């Protein structure tokens, strides 16, 4: 079961760093819940323990998604840039181009 938590953390971080947003996280959540339910039914876990593990698995996926979303990326020049700063600069440059005659 530990490998499933590691896979959820890695998948969440990769989804946060990619351009895929909410639909990909929703699909990832459905996949991880399905895998967890099948494994827990196969091993005949008690219901309360299974529910707690599914919630912990989803919390791991969501938290690592947020970490990846707010993660720091290295630019080509070696300076540190945040993902939000890149979007703000891009949005500002689009507004500037629209206001030019």
Biopython code that builds the backbone (N, CA, C, O; Angstrom):
import numpy as np
from Bio.PDB.StructureBuilder import StructureBuilder

atoms = [
    (1, "UNK", "N", (0.818, -1.196, 0.000)),
    (1, "UNK", "CA", (0.000, 0.000, 0.000)),
    (1, "UNK", "C", (0.859, 1.257, 0.000)),
    (1, "UNK", "O", (0.427, 2.311, -0.467)),
    (2, "UNK", "N", (2.059, 1.146, 0.516)),
    (2, "UNK", "CA", (2.950, 2.304, 0.551)),
    (2, "UNK", "C", (3.286, 2.791, -0.850)),
    (2, "UNK", "O", (3.389, 3.996, -1.078)),
    (3, "UNK", "N", (3.457, 1.872, -1.787)),
    (3, "UNK", "CA", (3.786, 2.276, -3.155)),
    (3, "UNK", "C", (2.653, 3.073, -3.772)),
    (3, "UNK", "O", (2.898, 3.902, -4.648)),
    (4, "UNK", "N", (1.403, 2.842, -3.335)),
    (4, "UNK", "CA", (0.271, 3.597, -3.863)),
    (4, "UNK", "C", (0.318, 5.047, -3.376)),
    (4, "UNK", "O", (-0.034, 5.961, -4.121)),
    (5, "UNK", "N", (0.748, 5.259, -2.137)),
    (5, "UNK", "CA", (0.909, 6.626, -1.629)),
    (5, "UNK", "C", (2.042, 7.343, -2.358)),
    (5, "UNK", "O", (1.916, 8.523, -2.687)),
    (6, "UNK", "N", (3.128, 6.654, -2.609)),
    (6, "UNK", "CA", (4.248, 7.253, -3.340)),
    (6, "UNK", "C", (3.817, 7.602, -4.763)),
    (6, "UNK", "O", (4.162, 8.664, -5.279)),
    (7, "UNK", "N", (3.063, 6.705, -5.391)),
    (7, "UNK", "CA", (2.572, 6.975, -6.746)),
    (7, "UNK", "C", (1.599, 8.147, -6.758)),
    (7, "UNK", "O", (1.621, 8.950, -7.691)),
    (8, "UNK", "N", (0.749, 8.264, -5.745)),
    (8, "UNK", "CA", (-0.189, 9.389, -5.670)),
    (8, "UNK", "C", (0.556, 10.708, -5.475)),
    (8, "UNK", "O", (0.195, 11.721, -6.074)),
    (9, "UNK", "N", (1.587, 10.698, -4.643)),
    (9, "UNK", "CA", (2.367, 11.920, -4.425)),
    (9, "UNK", "C", (3.105, 12.328, -5.692)),
    (9, "UNK", "O", (3.139, 13.509, -6.037)),
    (10, "UNK", "N", (3.691, 11.368, -6.381)),
    (10, "UNK", "CA", (4.408, 11.685, -7.618)),
    (10, "UNK", "C", (3.452, 12.160, -8.704)),
    (10, "UNK", "O", (3.751, 13.118, -9.416)),
    (11, "UNK", "N", (2.315, 11.505, -8.835)),
    (11, "UNK", "CA", (1.340, 11.904, -9.851)),
    (11, "UNK", "C", (0.782, 13.291, -9.562)),
    (11, "UNK", "O", (0.607, 14.090, -10.482)),
    (12, "UNK", "N", (0.505, 13.584, -8.310)),
    (12, "UNK", "CA", (0.000, 14.907, -7.948)),
    (12, "UNK", "C", (1.004, 16.005, -8.233)),
    (12, "UNK", "O", (0.639, 17.066, -8.739)),
    (13, "UNK", "N", (2.262, 15.761, -7.915)),
    (13, "UNK", "CA", (3.289, 16.770, -8.183)),
    (13, "UNK", "C", (3.470, 16.987, -9.680)),
    (13, "UNK", "O", (3.631, 18.122, -10.129)),
    (14, "UNK", "N", (3.443, 15.913, -10.447)),
    (14, "UNK", "CA", (3.578, 16.054, -11.903)),
    (14, "UNK", "C", (2.372, 16.758, -12.513)),
    (14, "UNK", "O", (2.529, 17.545, -13.446)),
    (15, "UNK", "N", (1.182, 16.491, -12.009)),
    (15, "UNK", "CA", (0.000, 17.191, -12.502)),
    (15, "UNK", "C", (0.049, 18.673, -12.145)),
    (15, "UNK", "O", (-0.396, 19.518, -12.922)),
    (16, "UNK", "N", (0.585, 18.985, -10.978)),
    (16, "UNK", "CA", (0.707, 20.383, -10.581)),
    (16, "UNK", "C", (1.701, 21.139, -11.431)),
    (16, "UNK", "O", (1.504, 22.321, -11.714)),
    (17, "UNK", "N", (2.767, 20.477, -11.844)),
    (17, "UNK", "CA", (3.773, 21.126, -12.677)),
    (17, "UNK", "C", (3.371, 21.204, -14.143)),
    (17, "UNK", "O", (3.909, 22.025, -14.886)),
    (18, "UNK", "N", (2.439, 20.367, -14.569)),
    (18, "UNK", "CA", (2.031, 20.358, -15.972)),
    (18, "UNK", "C", (0.959, 21.411, -16.226)),
    (18, "UNK", "O", (0.500, 22.088, -15.306)),
    (19, "UNK", "N", (0.578, 21.530, -17.465)),
    (19, "UNK", "CA", (-0.462, 22.495, -17.816)),
    (19, "UNK", "C", (-1.863, 21.921, -17.605)),
    (19, "UNK", "O", (-2.853, 22.639, -17.743)),
    (20, "UNK", "N", (-1.951, 20.645, -17.275)),
    (20, "UNK", "CA", (-3.244, 20.019, -16.996)),
    (20, "UNK", "C", (-3.690, 20.424, -15.603)),
    (20, "UNK", "O", (-2.885, 20.419, -14.671)),
    (21, "UNK", "N", (-4.942, 20.768, -15.449)),
    (21, "UNK", "CA", (-5.392, 21.264, -14.155)),
    (21, "UNK", "C", (-6.473, 20.375, -13.556)),
    (21, "UNK", "O", (-6.247, 19.179, -13.370)),
    (22, "UNK", "N", (-7.613, 20.918, -13.257)),
    (22, "UNK", "CA", (-8.646, 20.233, -12.484)),
    (22, "UNK", "C", (-9.162, 18.936, -13.114)),
    (22, "UNK", "O", (-9.317, 17.953, -12.389)),
    (23, "UNK", "N", (-9.434, 18.879, -14.407)),
    (23, "UNK", "CA", (-9.928, 17.603, -14.951)),
    (23, "UNK", "C", (-8.926, 16.462, -14.787)),
    (23, "UNK", "O", (-9.321, 15.319, -14.557)),
    (24, "UNK", "N", (-7.651, 16.762, -14.902)),
    (24, "UNK", "CA", (-6.642, 15.714, -14.739)),
    (24, "UNK", "C", (-6.563, 15.245, -13.290)),
    (24, "UNK", "O", (-6.372, 14.056, -13.038)),
    (25, "UNK", "N", (-6.705, 16.150, -12.349)),
    (25, "UNK", "CA", (-6.681, 15.776, -10.933)),
    (25, "UNK", "C", (-7.928, 14.958, -10.588)),
    (25, "UNK", "O", (-7.855, 14.004, -9.813)),
    (26, "UNK", "N", (-9.067, 15.333, -11.164)),
    (26, "UNK", "CA", (-10.284, 14.560, -10.937)),
    (26, "UNK", "C", (-10.146, 13.147, -11.502)),
    (26, "UNK", "O", (-10.531, 12.175, -10.852)),
    (27, "UNK", "N", (-9.603, 13.037, -12.703)),
    (27, "UNK", "CA", (-9.396, 11.717, -13.299)),
    (27, "UNK", "C", (-8.384, 10.900, -12.494)),
    (27, "UNK", "O", (-8.569, 9.699, -12.297)),
    (28, "UNK", "N", (-7.326, 11.545, -12.033)),
    (28, "UNK", "CA", (-6.347, 10.859, -11.196)),
    (28, "UNK", "C", (-6.950, 10.380, -9.890)),
    (28, "UNK", "O", (-6.619, 9.294, -9.412)),
    (29, "UNK", "N", (-7.836, 11.184, -9.306)),
    (29, "UNK", "CA", (-8.501, 10.784, -8.066)),
    (29, "UNK", "C", (-9.370, 9.554, -8.292)),
    (29, "UNK", "O", (-9.375, 8.632, -7.476)),
    (30, "UNK", "N", (-10.102, 9.542, -9.396)),
    (30, "UNK", "CA", (-10.963, 8.399, -9.692)),
    (30, "UNK", "C", (-10.126, 7.130, -9.887)),
    (30, "UNK", "O", (-10.489, 6.057, -9.405)),
    (31, "UNK", "N", (-9.011, 7.265, -10.594)),
    (31, "UNK", "CA", (-8.142, 6.106, -10.839)),
    (31, "UNK", "C", (-7.569, 5.572, -9.529)),
    (31, "UNK", "O", (-7.584, 4.363, -9.299)),
    (32, "UNK", "N", (-7.064, 6.452, -8.670)),
    (32, "UNK", "CA", (-6.476, 6.001, -7.412)),
    (32, "UNK", "C", (-7.521, 5.405, -6.474)),
    (32, "UNK", "O", (-7.230, 4.443, -5.762)),
    (33, "UNK", "N", (-8.725, 5.957, -6.462)),
    (33, "UNK", "CA", (-9.787, 5.374, -5.618)),
    (33, "UNK", "C", (-10.155, 3.986, -6.138)),
    (33, "UNK", "O", (-10.335, 3.059, -5.348)),
    (34, "UNK", "N", (-10.268, 3.835, -7.442)),
    (34, "UNK", "CA", (-10.610, 2.526, -8.008)),
    (34, "UNK", "C", (-9.545, 1.477, -7.679)),
    (34, "UNK", "O", (-9.864, 0.351, -7.297)),
    (35, "UNK", "N", (-8.284, 1.861, -7.833)),
    (35, "UNK", "CA", (-7.195, 0.926, -7.522)),
    (35, "UNK", "C", (-7.208, 0.564, -6.037)),
    (35, "UNK", "O", (-7.050, -0.601, -5.673)),
    (36, "UNK", "N", (-7.397, 1.565, -5.189)),
    (36, "UNK", "CA", (-7.397, 1.315, -3.745)),
    (36, "UNK", "C", (-8.562, 0.420, -3.337)),
    (36, "UNK", "O", (-8.390, -0.480, -2.515)),
    (37, "UNK", "N", (-9.735, 0.655, -3.898)),
    (37, "UNK", "CA", (-10.902, -0.159, -3.542)),
    (37, "UNK", "C", (-10.695, -1.607, -3.972)),
    (37, "UNK", "O", (-11.029, -2.532, -3.231)),
    (38, "UNK", "N", (-10.146, -1.801, -5.166)),
    (38, "UNK", "CA", (-9.894, -3.173, -5.629)),
    (38, "UNK", "C", (-8.873, -3.871, -4.728)),
    (38, "UNK", "O", (-9.074, -5.021, -4.338)),
    (39, "UNK", "N", (-7.784, -3.181, -4.398)),
    (39, "UNK", "CA", (-6.776, -3.794, -3.536)),
    (39, "UNK", "C", (-7.307, -4.094, -2.144)),
    (39, "UNK", "O", (-7.004, -5.140, -1.571)),
    (40, "UNK", "N", (-8.100, -3.177, -1.600)),
    (40, "UNK", "CA", (-8.624, -3.377, -0.252)),
    (40, "UNK", "C", (-9.683, -4.468, -0.212)),
    (40, "UNK", "O", (-9.786, -5.192, 0.777)),
    (41, "UNK", "N", (-10.470, -4.594, -1.273)),
    (41, "UNK", "CA", (-11.454, -5.676, -1.333)),
    (41, "UNK", "C", (-10.754, -7.025, -1.496)),
    (41, "UNK", "O", (-11.176, -8.028, -0.921)),
    (42, "UNK", "N", (-9.694, -7.035, -2.275)),
    (42, "UNK", "CA", (-8.940, -8.265, -2.486)),
    (42, "UNK", "C", (-8.283, -8.751, -1.196)),
    (42, "UNK", "O", (-8.221, -9.952, -0.937)),
    (43, "UNK", "N", (-7.796, -7.812, -0.394)),
    (43, "UNK", "CA", (-7.134, -8.157, 0.872)),
    (43, "UNK", "C", (-8.100, -8.233, 2.048)),
    (43, "UNK", "O", (-7.696, -8.578, 3.159)),
    (44, "UNK", "N", (-9.371, -7.917, 1.816)),
    (44, "UNK", "CA", (-10.438, -7.987, 2.825)),
    (44, "UNK", "C", (-10.131, -7.116, 4.047)),
    (44, "UNK", "O", (-10.142, -7.587, 5.185)),
    (45, "UNK", "N", (-9.862, -5.852, 3.785)),
    (45, "UNK", "CA", (-9.623, -4.898, 4.873)),
    (45, "UNK", "C", (-10.953, -4.547, 5.534)),
    (45, "UNK", "O", (-11.997, -4.611, 4.885)),
    (46, "UNK", "N", (-10.931, -4.178, 6.819)),
    (46, "UNK", "CA", (-12.148, -3.675, 7.469)),
    (46, "UNK", "C", (-12.597, -2.363, 6.809)),
    (46, "UNK", "O", (-11.780, -1.613, 6.275)),
    (47, "UNK", "N", (-13.901, -2.104, 6.855)),
    (47, "UNK", "CA", (-14.474, -0.957, 6.149)),
    (47, "UNK", "C", (-13.899, 0.373, 6.636)),
    (47, "UNK", "O", (-13.543, 1.223, 5.820)),
    (48, "UNK", "N", (-13.805, 0.563, 7.932)),
    (48, "UNK", "CA", (-13.306, 1.834, 8.467)),
    (48, "UNK", "C", (-11.858, 2.070, 8.049)),
    (48, "UNK", "O", (-11.492, 3.186, 7.681)),
    (49, "UNK", "N", (-11.044, 1.040, 8.102)),
    (49, "UNK", "CA", (-9.644, 1.170, 7.694)),
    (49, "UNK", "C", (-9.541, 1.467, 6.197)),
    (49, "UNK", "O", (-8.675, 2.237, 5.781)),
    (50, "UNK", "N", (-10.398, 0.877, 5.400)),
    (50, "UNK", "CA", (-10.392, 1.126, 3.958)),
    (50, "UNK", "C", (-10.798, 2.559, 3.648)),
    (50, "UNK", "O", (-10.176, 3.208, 2.806)),
    (51, "UNK", "N", (-11.829, 3.060, 4.313)),
    (51, "UNK", "CA", (-12.291, 4.432, 4.077)),
    (51, "UNK", "C", (-11.216, 5.437, 4.488)),
    (51, "UNK", "O", (-10.965, 6.403, 3.767)),
    (52, "UNK", "N", (-10.590, 5.221, 5.621)),
    (52, "UNK", "CA", (-9.529, 6.116, 6.078)),
    (52, "UNK", "C", (-8.366, 6.115, 5.091)),
    (52, "UNK", "O", (-7.816, 7.172, 4.784)),
    (53, "UNK", "N", (-7.989, 4.951, 4.595)),
    (53, "UNK", "CA", (-6.890, 4.879, 3.640)),
    (53, "UNK", "C", (-7.231, 5.554, 2.314)),
    (53, "UNK", "O", (-6.362, 6.176, 1.703)),
    (54, "UNK", "N", (-8.468, 5.445, 1.862)),
    (54, "UNK", "CA", (-8.866, 6.121, 0.619)),
    (54, "UNK", "C", (-8.799, 7.633, 0.803)),
    (54, "UNK", "O", (-8.301, 8.337, -0.075)),
    (55, "UNK", "N", (-9.293, 8.142, 1.931)),
    (55, "UNK", "CA", (-9.219, 9.576, 2.192)),
    (55, "UNK", "C", (-7.770, 10.051, 2.307)),
    (55, "UNK", "O", (-7.429, 11.122, 1.803)),
    (56, "UNK", "N", (-6.927, 9.275, 2.955)),
    (56, "UNK", "CA", (-5.514, 9.643, 3.068)),
    (56, "UNK", "C", (-4.832, 9.632, 1.700)),
    (56, "UNK", "O", (-3.978, 10.473, 1.420)),
    (57, "UNK", "N", (-5.206, 8.691, 0.863)),
    (57, "UNK", "CA", (-4.654, 8.625, -0.484)),
    (57, "UNK", "C", (-5.056, 9.859, -1.300)),
    (57, "UNK", "O", (-4.228, 10.445, -1.998)),
    (58, "UNK", "N", (-6.315, 10.243, -1.209)),
    (58, "UNK", "CA", (-6.769, 11.438, -1.927)),
    (58, "UNK", "C", (-6.139, 12.704, -1.354)),
    (58, "UNK", "O", (-5.822, 13.629, -2.100)),
    (59, "UNK", "N", (-5.957, 12.751, -0.040)),
    (59, "UNK", "CA", (-5.295, 13.905, 0.562)),
    (59, "UNK", "C", (-3.842, 14.004, 0.095)),
    (59, "UNK", "O", (-3.336, 15.103, -0.136)),
    (60, "UNK", "N", (-3.179, 12.868, -0.042)),
    (60, "UNK", "CA", (-1.807, 12.860, -0.543)),
    (60, "UNK", "C", (-1.756, 13.378, -1.971)),
    (60, "UNK", "O", (-0.885, 14.179, -2.310)),
    (61, "UNK", "N", (-2.682, 12.928, -2.811)),
    (61, "UNK", "CA", (-2.736, 13.389, -4.200)),
    (61, "UNK", "C", (-3.002, 14.889, -4.270)),
    (61, "UNK", "O", (-2.330, 15.601, -5.015)),
    (62, "UNK", "N", (-3.965, 15.371, -3.509)),
    (62, "UNK", "CA", (-4.318, 16.789, -3.553)),
    (62, "UNK", "C", (-3.194, 17.668, -3.002)),
    (62, "UNK", "O", (-2.883, 18.711, -3.578)),
    (63, "UNK", "N", (-2.593, 17.258, -1.905)),
    (63, "UNK", "CA", (-1.517, 18.055, -1.321)),
    (63, "UNK", "C", (-0.312, 18.120, -2.247)),
    (63, "UNK", "O", (0.278, 19.186, -2.427)),
    (64, "UNK", "N", (0.054, 16.993, -2.832)),
    (64, "UNK", "CA", (1.207, 17.018, -3.742)),
    (64, "UNK", "C", (0.884, 17.791, -5.013)),
    (64, "UNK", "O", (1.784, 18.368, -5.623)),
    (65, "UNK", "N", (-0.389, 17.815, -5.429)),
    (65, "UNK", "CA", (-0.791, 18.656, -6.565)),
    (65, "UNK", "C", (-0.574, 20.125, -6.228)),
    (65, "UNK", "O", (-0.058, 20.882, -7.050)),
    (66, "UNK", "N", (-0.964, 20.530, -5.026)),
    (66, "UNK", "CA", (-0.771, 21.921, -4.616)),
    (66, "UNK", "C", (0.707, 22.267, -4.495)),
    (66, "UNK", "O", (1.114, 23.378, -4.834)),
    (67, "UNK", "N", (1.508, 21.332, -4.019)),
    (67, "UNK", "CA", (2.949, 21.560, -3.936)),
    (67, "UNK", "C", (3.529, 21.730, -5.336)),
    (67, "UNK", "O", (4.348, 22.619, -5.567)),
    (68, "UNK", "N", (3.110, 20.886, -6.264)),
    (68, "UNK", "CA", (3.574, 21.012, -7.640)),
    (68, "UNK", "C", (3.079, 22.271, -8.303)),
    (68, "UNK", "O", (3.792, 22.880, -9.101)),
    (69, "UNK", "N", (1.845, 22.675, -7.976)),
    (69, "UNK", "CA", (1.262, 23.884, -8.561)),
    (69, "UNK", "C", (2.002, 25.135, -8.112)),
    (69, "UNK", "O", (2.188, 26.064, -8.898)),
    (70, "UNK", "N", (2.418, 25.164, -6.878)),
    (70, "UNK", "CA", (3.118, 26.336, -6.362)),
    (70, "UNK", "C", (4.626, 26.118, -6.323)),
    (70, "UNK", "O", (5.355, 26.885, -5.694)),
    (71, "UNK", "N", (5.085, 25.077, -6.991)),
    (71, "UNK", "CA", (6.507, 24.739, -6.970)),
    (71, "UNK", "C", (7.365, 25.754, -7.693)),
    (71, "UNK", "O", (6.891, 26.525, -8.527)),
    (72, "UNK", "N", (8.615, 25.729, -7.357)),
    (72, "UNK", "CA", (9.566, 26.647, -7.976)),
    (72, "UNK", "C", (10.222, 25.942, -9.144)),
    (72, "UNK", "O", (10.683, 24.807, -9.022)),
    (73, "UNK", "N", (10.260, 26.628, -10.280)),
    (73, "UNK", "CA", (10.880, 26.070, -11.477)),
    (73, "UNK", "C", (12.166, 26.822, -11.780)),
    (73, "UNK", "O", (12.275, 28.020, -11.518)),
    (74, "UNK", "N", (13.113, 26.125, -12.320)),
    (74, "UNK", "CA", (14.360, 26.767, -12.726)),
    (74, "UNK", "C", (14.233, 27.243, -14.153)),
    (74, "UNK", "O", (13.765, 26.508, -15.022)),
    (75, "UNK", "N", (14.644, 28.459, -14.394)),
    (75, "UNK", "CA", (14.638, 28.965, -15.764)),
    (75, "UNK", "C", (15.936, 28.564, -16.451)),
    (75, "UNK", "O", (16.822, 27.978, -15.830)),
    (76, "UNK", "N", (16.041, 28.881, -17.722)),
    (76, "UNK", "CA", (17.220, 28.498, -18.493)),
    (76, "UNK", "C", (18.462, 29.213, -17.966)),
    (76, "UNK", "O", (19.552, 28.641, -17.976)),
    (77, "UNK", "N", (18.313, 30.438, -17.513)),
    (77, "UNK", "CA", (19.441, 31.210, -17.026)),
    (77, "UNK", "C", (19.883, 30.852, -15.615)),
    (77, "UNK", "O", (20.880, 31.392, -15.136)),
    (78, "UNK", "N", (19.181, 29.972, -14.947)),
    (78, "UNK", "CA", (19.567, 29.563, -13.618)),
    (78, "UNK", "C", (18.878, 30.330, -12.508)),
    (78, "UNK", "O", (19.057, 30.009, -11.333)),
    (79, "UNK", "N", (18.085, 31.348, -12.860)),
    (79, "UNK", "CA", (17.356, 32.090, -11.840)),
    (79, "UNK", "C", (16.112, 31.321, -11.436)),
    (79, "UNK", "O", (15.599, 30.502, -12.200)),
    (80, "UNK", "N", (15.635, 31.587, -10.242)),
    (80, "UNK", "CA", (14.435, 30.919, -9.762)),
    (80, "UNK", "C", (13.215, 31.737, -10.152)),
    (80, "UNK", "O", (13.198, 32.958, -9.996)),
    (81, "UNK", "N", (12.195, 31.058, -10.659)),
    (81, "UNK", "CA", (10.939, 31.707, -11.000)),
    (81, "UNK", "C", (9.803, 30.865, -10.450)),
    (81, "UNK", "O", (9.871, 29.635, -10.449)),
    (82, "UNK", "N", (8.779, 31.521, -9.991)),
    (82, "UNK", "CA", (7.609, 30.774, -9.557)),
    (82, "UNK", "C", (6.631, 30.679, -10.716)),
    (82, "UNK", "O", (6.668, 31.495, -11.637)),
    (83, "UNK", "N", (5.769, 29.697, -10.670)),
    (83, "UNK", "CA", (4.805, 29.490, -11.748)),
    (83, "UNK", "C", (3.825, 30.650, -11.817)),
    (83, "UNK", "O", (3.418, 31.047, -12.909)),
    (84, "UNK", "N", (3.437, 31.201, -10.673)),
    (84, "UNK", "CA", (2.482, 32.306, -10.663)),
    (84, "UNK", "C", (3.081, 33.561, -11.284)),
    (84, "UNK", "O", (2.382, 34.288, -11.989)),
    (85, "UNK", "N", (4.343, 33.826, -11.039)),
    (85, "UNK", "CA", (4.984, 35.010, -11.596)),
    (85, "UNK", "C", (5.033, 34.932, -13.111)),
    (85, "UNK", "O", (4.869, 35.953, -13.780)),
    (86, "UNK", "N", (5.252, 33.753, -13.669)),
    (86, "UNK", "CA", (5.265, 33.596, -15.115)),
    (86, "UNK", "C", (3.908, 33.926, -15.717)),
    (86, "UNK", "O", (3.837, 34.567, -16.765)),
    (87, "UNK", "N", (2.823, 33.496, -15.065)),
    (87, "UNK", "CA", (1.489, 33.763, -15.578)),
    (87, "UNK", "C", (1.145, 35.242, -15.485)),
    (87, "UNK", "O", (0.489, 35.774, -16.381)),
    (88, "UNK", "N", (1.572, 35.919, -14.422)),
    (88, "UNK", "CA", (1.294, 37.338, -14.274)),
    (88, "UNK", "C", (2.021, 38.128, -15.348)),
    (88, "UNK", "O", (1.437, 39.031, -15.946)),
    (89, "UNK", "N", (3.288, 37.808, -15.605)),
    (89, "UNK", "CA", (4.058, 38.506, -16.632)),
    (89, "UNK", "C", (3.445, 38.265, -18.001)),
    (89, "UNK", "O", (3.361, 39.193, -18.805)),
    (90, "UNK", "N", (3.017, 37.044, -18.285)),
    (90, "UNK", "CA", (2.399, 36.720, -19.561)),
    (90, "UNK", "C", (1.096, 37.485, -19.731)),
    (90, "UNK", "O", (0.827, 38.019, -20.807)),
    (91, "UNK", "N", (0.286, 37.543, -18.683)),
    (91, "UNK", "CA", (-0.988, 38.250, -18.746)),
    (91, "UNK", "C", (-0.752, 39.752, -18.939)),
    (91, "UNK", "O", (-1.471, 40.394, -19.704)),
    (92, "UNK", "N", (0.241, 40.310, -18.259)),
    (92, "UNK", "CA", (0.548, 41.735, -18.397)),
    (92, "UNK", "C", (1.039, 42.051, -19.809)),
    (92, "UNK", "O", (0.677, 43.090, -20.361)),
    (93, "UNK", "N", (1.845, 41.190, -20.399)),
    (93, "UNK", "CA", (2.343, 41.442, -21.747)),
    (93, "UNK", "C", (1.227, 41.343, -22.774)),
    (93, "UNK", "O", (1.259, 42.054, -23.779)),
    (94, "UNK", "N", (0.237, 40.479, -22.551)),
    (94, "UNK", "CA", (-0.902, 40.395, -23.456)),
    (94, "UNK", "C", (-1.732, 41.673, -23.407)),
    (94, "UNK", "O", (-2.183, 42.155, -24.446)),
    (95, "UNK", "N", (-1.938, 42.226, -22.215)),
    (95, "UNK", "CA", (-2.691, 43.473, -22.082)),
    (95, "UNK", "C", (-1.952, 44.620, -22.758)),
    (95, "UNK", "O", (-2.575, 45.483, -23.376)),
    (96, "UNK", "N", (-0.633, 44.632, -22.643)),
    (96, "UNK", "CA", (0.157, 45.700, -23.251)),
    (96, "UNK", "C", (0.058, 45.628, -24.772)),
    (96, "UNK", "O", (-0.054, 46.657, -25.438)),
    (97, "UNK", "N", (0.098, 44.430, -25.313)),
    (97, "UNK", "CA", (-0.002, 44.277, -26.766)),
    (97, "UNK", "C", (-1.372, 44.648, -27.279)),
    (97, "UNK", "O", (-1.490, 45.154, -28.395)),
    (98, "UNK", "N", (-2.403, 44.414, -26.505)),
    (98, "UNK", "CA", (-3.752, 44.776, -26.925)),
    (98, "UNK", "C", (-3.982, 46.279, -26.896)),
    (98, "UNK", "O", (-4.767, 46.796, -27.690)),
    (99, "UNK", "N", (-3.310, 46.987, -25.996)),
    (99, "UNK", "CA", (-3.512, 48.421, -25.883)),
    (99, "UNK", "C", (-2.697, 49.211, -26.891)),
    (99, "UNK", "O", (-2.962, 50.398, -27.084)),
    (100, "UNK", "N", (-1.725, 48.604, -27.535)),
    (100, "UNK", "CA", (-0.931, 49.296, -28.551)),
    (100, "UNK", "C", (-1.740, 49.473, -29.825)),
    (100, "UNK", "O", (-2.518, 48.589, -30.186)),
    (101, "UNK", "N", (-1.569, 50.624, -30.529)),
    (101, "UNK", "CA", (-2.340, 50.853, -31.755)),
    (101, "UNK", "C", (-1.884, 49.999, -32.907)),
    (101, "UNK", "O", (-2.444, 50.086, -34.000)),
]
sb = StructureBuilder()
sb.init_structure("model")
sb.init_model(0)
sb.init_chain("A")
sb.init_seg("    ")
for serial, (resi, resn, name, xyz) in enumerate(atoms, 1):
    if name == "N":
        sb.init_residue(resn, " ", resi, " ")
    sb.init_atom(name, np.array(xyz, "f"), 0.0, 1.0, " ", f" {name:<3s}", serial, name[0])
structure = sb.get_structure()
